[in-house]
Amino acid sequence: MGVILKEKLKGLKLYLKAWHKEEYGGGDDRIAVLIEDIKDLDIRSELVGLSDQE
């Protein structure tokens, strides 16, 4: 019984890793998107100015 449980938990771990990456994204991709957003806001602030929300 222990071997079967171990194999089931391995399968669950792989599934959870894939789900987490899909749901929350890869760290590198998310960082790249945030950096681009910051650059865009910097450019907009220099040209027009930003509101309090931005």
N, CA, C and O atoms as a CHARMM CRD file, in Angstrom:
* protein
*
  216
    1    1 MET  N      0.82100  -1.20400   0.00000 PROA 1      0.00000
    2    1 MET  CA     0.00000   0.00000   0.00000 PROA 1      0.00000
    3    1 MET  C      0.86400   1.26700   0.00000 PROA 1      0.00000
    4    1 MET  O      0.47600   2.26900  -0.60100 PROA 1      0.00000
    5    2 GLY  N      2.00600   1.24100   0.65100 PROA 2      0.00000
    6    2 GLY  CA     2.86400   2.41300   0.73300 PROA 2      0.00000
    7    2 GLY  C      3.40000   2.85600  -0.61700 PROA 2      0.00000
    8    2 GLY  O      3.52300   4.05100  -0.88500 PROA 2      0.00000
    9    3 VAL  N      3.71800   1.88300  -1.46800 PROA 3      0.00000
   10    3 VAL  CA     4.26200   2.20000  -2.78900 PROA 3      0.00000
   11    3 VAL  C      3.19500   2.85900  -3.65600 PROA 3      0.00000
   12    3 VAL  O      3.48600   3.79900  -4.39600 PROA 3      0.00000
   13    4 ILE  N      1.97900   2.37600  -3.56600 PROA 4      0.00000
   14    4 ILE  CA     0.88100   2.94200  -4.35600 PROA 4      0.00000
   15    4 ILE  C      0.61900   4.38500  -3.93700 PROA 4      0.00000
   16    4 ILE  O      0.44500   5.26400  -4.78100 PROA 4      0.00000
   17    5 LEU  N      0.59200   4.62200  -2.63100 PROA 5      0.00000
   18    5 LEU  CA     0.36500   5.97800  -2.12400 PROA 5      0.00000
   19    5 LEU  C      1.48600   6.90800  -2.57100 PROA 5      0.00000
   20    5 LEU  O      1.23900   8.04800  -2.96500 PROA 5      0.00000
   21    6 LYS  N      2.71900   6.41200  -2.50700 PROA 6      0.00000
   22    6 LYS  CA     3.87000   7.21700  -2.92200 PROA 6      0.00000
   23    6 LYS  C      3.74600   7.62700  -4.39000 PROA 6      0.00000
   24    6 LYS  O      4.00300   8.78200  -4.73200 PROA 6      0.00000
   25    7 GLU  N      3.36100   6.70500  -5.24800 PROA 7      0.00000
   26    7 GLU  CA     3.21900   6.99900  -6.67400 PROA 7      0.00000
   27    7 GLU  C      2.07200   7.97900  -6.92700 PROA 7      0.00000
   28    7 GLU  O      2.17800   8.85800  -7.78300 PROA 7      0.00000
   29    8 LYS  N      0.98600   7.82500  -6.18700 PROA 8      0.00000
   30    8 LYS  CA    -0.13800   8.75400  -6.33700 PROA 8      0.00000
   31    8 LYS  C      0.26700  10.16100  -5.91500 PROA 8      0.00000
   32    8 LYS  O     -0.11300  11.13900  -6.56000 PROA 8      0.00000
   33    9 LEU  N      1.03300  10.26600  -4.83900 PROA 9      0.00000
   34    9 LEU  CA     1.48800  11.58200  -4.37800 PROA 9      0.00000
   35    9 LEU  C      2.46000  12.21400  -5.37800 PROA 9      0.00000
   36    9 LEU  O      2.44200  13.42900  -5.57000 PROA 9      0.00000
   37   10 LYS  N      3.30100  11.40700  -6.01300 PROA 10     0.00000
   38   10 LYS  CA     4.19500  11.92900  -7.05400 PROA 10     0.00000
   39   10 LYS  C      3.39100  12.53000  -8.19900 PROA 10     0.00000
   40   10 LYS  O      3.69300  13.62000  -8.68300 PROA 10     0.00000
   41   11 GLY  N      2.35600  11.79600  -8.62700 PROA 11     0.00000
   42   11 GLY  CA     1.50400  12.29600  -9.70200 PROA 11     0.00000
   43   11 GLY  C      0.80100  13.57300  -9.31200 PROA 11     0.00000
   44   11 GLY  O      0.67700  14.49100 -10.12200 PROA 11     0.00000
   45   12 LEU  N      0.34100  13.64000  -8.07700 PROA 12     0.00000
   46   12 LEU  CA    -0.33600  14.84000  -7.58100 PROA 12     0.00000
   47   12 LEU  C      0.62600  16.02300  -7.54300 PROA 12     0.00000
   48   12 LEU  O      0.25200  17.14800  -7.87300 PROA 12     0.00000
   49   13 LYS  N      1.85800  15.76100  -7.14000 PROA 13     0.00000
   50   13 LYS  CA     2.85600  16.82700  -7.07800 PROA 13     0.00000
   51   13 LYS  C      3.09400  17.43100  -8.46200 PROA 13     0.00000
   52   13 LYS  O      3.15900  18.65100  -8.60900 PROA 13     0.00000
   53   14 LEU  N      3.22400  16.57800  -9.46800 PROA 14     0.00000
   54   14 LEU  CA     3.44000  17.07400 -10.83100 PROA 14     0.00000
   55   14 LEU  C      2.25000  17.90200 -11.30600 PROA 14     0.00000
   56   14 LEU  O      2.41500  18.95200 -11.92700 PROA 14     0.00000
   57   15 TYR  N      1.05000  17.41300 -11.00300 PROA 15     0.00000
   58   15 TYR  CA    -0.16700  18.13500 -11.38100 PROA 15     0.00000
   59   15 TYR  C     -0.22400  19.49900 -10.68500 PROA 15     0.00000
   60   15 TYR  O     -0.54300  20.50700 -11.31700 PROA 15     0.00000
   61   16 LEU  N      0.08500  19.52900  -9.39000 PROA 16     0.00000
   62   16 LEU  CA     0.03800  20.78600  -8.64300 PROA 16     0.00000
   63   16 LEU  C      1.08700  21.78100  -9.14600 PROA 16     0.00000
   64   16 LEU  O      0.81800  22.98100  -9.21600 PROA 16     0.00000
   65   17 LYS  N      2.26400  21.29700  -9.49200 PROA 17     0.00000
   66   17 LYS  CA     3.29400  22.18800 -10.03400 PROA 17     0.00000
   67   17 LYS  C      2.83100  22.82700 -11.33900 PROA 17     0.00000
   68   17 LYS  O      3.00600  24.02700 -11.54700 PROA 17     0.00000
   69   18 ALA  N      2.24000  22.01500 -12.21500 PROA 18     0.00000
   70   18 ALA  CA     1.75300  22.53900 -13.49400 PROA 18     0.00000
   71   18 ALA  C      0.62500  23.53600 -13.27000 PROA 18     0.00000
   72   18 ALA  O      0.57800  24.58000 -13.92000 PROA 18     0.00000
   73   19 TRP  N     -0.27900  23.22000 -12.35500 PROA 19     0.00000
   74   19 TRP  CA    -1.39700  24.11700 -12.04900 PROA 19     0.00000
   75   19 TRP  C     -0.87800  25.44200 -11.49600 PROA 19     0.00000
   76   19 TRP  O     -1.34200  26.50800 -11.90300 PROA 19     0.00000
   77   20 HSD  N      0.07100  25.38400 -10.58200 PROA 20     0.00000
   78   20 HSD  CA     0.60700  26.59800  -9.96700 PROA 20     0.00000
   79   20 HSD  C      1.26500  27.48900 -11.01400 PROA 20     0.00000
   80   20 HSD  O      1.07100  28.70500 -11.01600 PROA 20     0.00000
   81   21 LYS  N      2.03900  26.88200 -11.90000 PROA 21     0.00000
   82   21 LYS  CA     2.70800  27.66300 -12.94100 PROA 21     0.00000
   83   21 LYS  C      1.68700  28.29500 -13.87800 PROA 21     0.00000
   84   21 LYS  O      1.85000  29.44400 -14.28800 PROA 21     0.00000
   85   22 GLU  N      0.62900  27.54900 -14.22100 PROA 22     0.00000
   86   22 GLU  CA    -0.40800  28.07600 -15.10500 PROA 22     0.00000
   87   22 GLU  C     -1.20300  29.18400 -14.42100 PROA 22     0.00000
   88   22 GLU  O     -1.51200  30.20500 -15.03400 PROA 22     0.00000
   89   23 GLU  N     -1.52800  28.97800 -13.16200 PROA 23     0.00000
   90   23 GLU  CA    -2.37900  29.91700 -12.43800 PROA 23     0.00000
   91   23 GLU  C     -1.63200  31.20300 -12.07800 PROA 23     0.00000
   92   23 GLU  O     -2.16800  32.29900 -12.23800 PROA 23     0.00000
   93   24 TYR  N     -0.41600  31.07000 -11.60200 PROA 24     0.00000
   94   24 TYR  CA     0.33300  32.22300 -11.11600 PROA 24     0.00000
   95   24 TYR  C      1.45100  32.64900 -12.04900 PROA 24     0.00000
   96   24 TYR  O      2.11400  33.65600 -11.80300 PROA 24     0.00000
   97   25 GLY  N      1.66700  31.90300 -13.10700 PROA 25     0.00000
   98   25 GLY  CA     2.66900  32.26900 -14.10200 PROA 25     0.00000
   99   25 GLY  C      4.07900  32.00900 -13.62700 PROA 25     0.00000
  100   25 GLY  O      4.34800  31.86200 -12.43500 PROA 25     0.00000
  101   26 GLY  N      4.96300  31.95800 -14.59100 PROA 26     0.00000
  102   26 GLY  CA     6.36900  31.80900 -14.26600 PROA 26     0.00000
  103   26 GLY  C      6.88800  33.11900 -13.70200 PROA 26     0.00000
  104   26 GLY  O      6.45400  34.18800 -14.13000 PROA 26     0.00000
  105   27 GLY  N      7.78300  33.05800 -12.77700 PROA 27     0.00000
  106   27 GLY  CA     8.30100  34.25700 -12.14900 PROA 27     0.00000
  107   27 GLY  C      8.99000  35.18900 -13.12300 PROA 27     0.00000
  108   27 GLY  O      8.80700  36.40400 -13.05500 PROA 27     0.00000
  109   28 ASP  N      9.77200  34.63900 -14.02200 PROA 28     0.00000
  110   28 ASP  CA    10.52000  35.46400 -14.97100 PROA 28     0.00000
  111   28 ASP  C      9.59000  36.20900 -15.92200 PROA 28     0.00000
  112   28 ASP  O      9.81000  37.38100 -16.22600 PROA 28     0.00000
  113   29 ASP  N      8.56000  35.52700 -16.38400 PROA 29     0.00000
  114   29 ASP  CA     7.61000  36.16800 -17.29600 PROA 29     0.00000
  115   29 ASP  C      6.89200  37.31400 -16.60400 PROA 29     0.00000
  116   29 ASP  O      6.71300  38.38700 -17.17900 PROA 29     0.00000
  117   30 ARG  N      6.48900  37.07900 -15.38400 PROA 30     0.00000
  118   30 ARG  CA     5.75200  38.09800 -14.63800 PROA 30     0.00000
  119   30 ARG  C      6.63400  39.31600 -14.35800 PROA 30     0.00000
  120   30 ARG  O      6.17900  40.45600 -14.45300 PROA 30     0.00000
  121   31 ILE  N      7.87400  39.07000 -14.01900 PROA 31     0.00000
  122   31 ILE  CA     8.80500  40.17200 -13.75300 PROA 31     0.00000
  123   31 ILE  C      9.02000  40.99900 -15.01400 PROA 31     0.00000
  124   31 ILE  O      9.04600  42.22800 -14.95100 PROA 31     0.00000
  125   32 ALA  N      9.17300  40.34000 -16.15100 PROA 32     0.00000
  126   32 ALA  CA     9.37900  41.05500 -17.41200 PROA 32     0.00000
  127   32 ALA  C      8.18100  41.94100 -17.73900 PROA 32     0.00000
  128   32 ALA  O      8.35300  43.07100 -18.19700 PROA 32     0.00000
  129   33 VAL  N      6.97500  41.43800 -17.50800 PROA 33     0.00000
  130   33 VAL  CA     5.76600  42.22700 -17.76700 PROA 33     0.00000
  131   33 VAL  C      5.71100  43.43000 -16.83100 PROA 33     0.00000
  132   33 VAL  O      5.37300  44.53200 -17.26400 PROA 33     0.00000
  133   34 LEU  N      6.03500  43.23700 -15.57000 PROA 34     0.00000
  134   34 LEU  CA     6.00700  44.34600 -14.61400 PROA 34     0.00000
  135   34 LEU  C      7.04700  45.40900 -14.96300 PROA 34     0.00000
  136   34 LEU  O      6.78000  46.60300 -14.82700 PROA 34     0.00000
  137   35 ILE  N      8.21300  44.99000 -15.40400 PROA 35     0.00000
  138   35 ILE  CA     9.24600  45.95100 -15.80100 PROA 35     0.00000
  139   35 ILE  C      8.77100  46.77900 -16.98900 PROA 35     0.00000
  140   35 ILE  O      8.98200  47.99200 -17.02300 PROA 35     0.00000
  141   36 GLU  N      8.13300  46.13500 -17.96300 PROA 36     0.00000
  142   36 GLU  CA     7.60000  46.86700 -19.11400 PROA 36     0.00000
  143   36 GLU  C      6.51900  47.85600 -18.68000 PROA 36     0.00000
  144   36 GLU  O      6.46700  48.97700 -19.18600 PROA 36     0.00000
  145   37 ASP  N      5.65900  47.45100 -17.75000 PROA 37     0.00000
  146   37 ASP  CA     4.62200  48.35500 -17.24400 PROA 37     0.00000
  147   37 ASP  C      5.23900  49.57300 -16.56400 PROA 37     0.00000
  148   37 ASP  O      4.76800  50.69600 -16.74400 PROA 37     0.00000
  149   38 ILE  N      6.27900  49.35100 -15.79500 PROA 38     0.00000
  150   38 ILE  CA     6.95300  50.45600 -15.10600 PROA 38     0.00000
  151   38 ILE  C      7.59200  51.40200 -16.11900 PROA 38     0.00000
  152   38 ILE  O      7.51200  52.62100 -15.97000 PROA 38     0.00000
  153   39 LYS  N      8.22100  50.84700 -17.13900 PROA 39     0.00000
  154   39 LYS  CA     8.82800  51.68900 -18.17800 PROA 39     0.00000
  155   39 LYS  C      7.76900  52.53000 -18.88600 PROA 39     0.00000
  156   39 LYS  O      7.97700  53.71500 -19.14600 PROA 39     0.00000
  157   40 ASP  N      6.62900  51.90500 -19.19600 PROA 40     0.00000
  158   40 ASP  CA     5.54300  52.64200 -19.84900 PROA 40     0.00000
  159   40 ASP  C      5.04000  53.77900 -18.96700 PROA 40     0.00000
  160   40 ASP  O      4.80400  54.88500 -19.45300 PROA 40     0.00000
  161   41 LEU  N      4.87700  53.51300 -17.67800 PROA 41     0.00000
  162   41 LEU  CA     4.41100  54.55800 -16.76400 PROA 41     0.00000
  163   41 LEU  C      5.43700  55.68100 -16.63700 PROA 41     0.00000
  164   41 LEU  O      5.06400  56.85100 -16.54800 PROA 41     0.00000
  165   42 ASP  N      6.71700  55.33900 -16.62800 PROA 42     0.00000
  166   42 ASP  CA     7.76000  56.36500 -16.57000 PROA 42     0.00000
  167   42 ASP  C      7.69800  57.27700 -17.79000 PROA 42     0.00000
  168   42 ASP  O      7.78900  58.49800 -17.66500 PROA 42     0.00000
  169   43 ILE  N      7.54500  56.68600 -18.95400 PROA 43     0.00000
  170   43 ILE  CA     7.46500  57.48200 -20.18600 PROA 43     0.00000
  171   43 ILE  C      6.22700  58.36800 -20.16700 PROA 43     0.00000
  172   43 ILE  O      6.30100  59.54600 -20.51500 PROA 43     0.00000
  173   44 ARG  N      5.08400  57.80800 -19.76200 PROA 44     0.00000
  174   44 ARG  CA     3.85000  58.59300 -19.70300 PROA 44     0.00000
  175   44 ARG  C      3.96900  59.73100 -18.69800 PROA 44     0.00000
  176   44 ARG  O      3.46300  60.82700 -18.94100 PROA 44     0.00000
  177   45 SER  N      4.63200  59.48100 -17.57400 PROA 45     0.00000
  178   45 SER  CA     4.75800  60.53400 -16.56300 PROA 45     0.00000
  179   45 SER  C      5.62800  61.67700 -17.06600 PROA 45     0.00000
  180   45 SER  O      5.38800  62.83600 -16.72600 PROA 45     0.00000
  181   46 GLU  N      6.63300  61.36200 -17.87300 PROA 46     0.00000
  182   46 GLU  CA     7.49000  62.40700 -18.42400 PROA 46     0.00000
  183   46 GLU  C      6.75600  63.23400 -19.47100 PROA 46     0.00000
  184   46 GLU  O      6.97400  64.44100 -19.57900 PROA 46     0.00000
  185   47 LEU  N      5.88700  62.58600 -20.24300 PROA 47     0.00000
  186   47 LEU  CA     5.19300  63.27900 -21.32100 PROA 47     0.00000
  187   47 LEU  C      3.96700  64.04100 -20.83600 PROA 47     0.00000
  188   47 LEU  O      3.79200  65.21100 -21.17500 PROA 47     0.00000
  189   48 VAL  N      3.12500  63.39500 -20.05400 PROA 48     0.00000
  190   48 VAL  CA     1.82800  63.97400 -19.72000 PROA 48     0.00000
  191   48 VAL  C      1.65800  64.19600 -18.22400 PROA 48     0.00000
  192   48 VAL  O      0.97700  65.13500 -17.81300 PROA 48     0.00000
  193   49 GLY  N      2.24600  63.37400 -17.43500 PROA 49     0.00000
  194   49 GLY  CA     1.99900  63.38400 -16.00300 PROA 49     0.00000
  195   49 GLY  C      1.03400  62.25700 -15.66900 PROA 49     0.00000
  196   49 GLY  O      0.28900  61.78700 -16.52900 PROA 49     0.00000
  197   50 LEU  N      1.05400  61.83800 -14.43400 PROA 50     0.00000
  198   50 LEU  CA     0.21200  60.72400 -14.01300 PROA 50     0.00000
  199   50 LEU  C     -0.82500  61.19300 -13.00900 PROA 50     0.00000
  200   50 LEU  O     -0.60700  62.14900 -12.26400 PROA 50     0.00000
  201   51 SER  N     -1.94900  60.50800 -13.00500 PROA 51     0.00000
  202   51 SER  CA    -2.95400  60.78400 -11.98000 PROA 51     0.00000
  203   51 SER  C     -2.53600  60.07200 -10.69600 PROA 51     0.00000
  204   51 SER  O     -1.56500  59.31500 -10.69400 PROA 51     0.00000
  205   52 ASP  N     -3.25400  60.30700  -9.62000 PROA 52     0.00000
  206   52 ASP  CA    -2.92600  59.67200  -8.34700 PROA 52     0.00000
  207   52 ASP  C     -3.06500  58.15200  -8.42000 PROA 52     0.00000
  208   52 ASP  O     -2.31300  57.43100  -7.76400 PROA 52     0.00000
  209   53 GLN  N     -4.01000  57.66600  -9.20600 PROA 53     0.00000
  210   53 GLN  CA    -4.20200  56.22200  -9.31700 PROA 53     0.00000
  211   53 GLN  C     -3.05900  55.54500 -10.05500 PROA 53     0.00000
  212   53 GLN  O     -2.68200  54.42200  -9.71900 PROA 53     0.00000
  213   54 GLU  N     -2.51400  56.20700 -11.03900 PROA 54     0.00000
  214   54 GLU  CA    -1.44700  55.60800 -11.83200 PROA 54     0.00000
  215   54 GLU  C     -0.14900  55.65300 -11.05800 PROA 54     0.00000
  216   54 GLU  O      0.88100  55.19500 -11.55300 PROA 54     0.00000
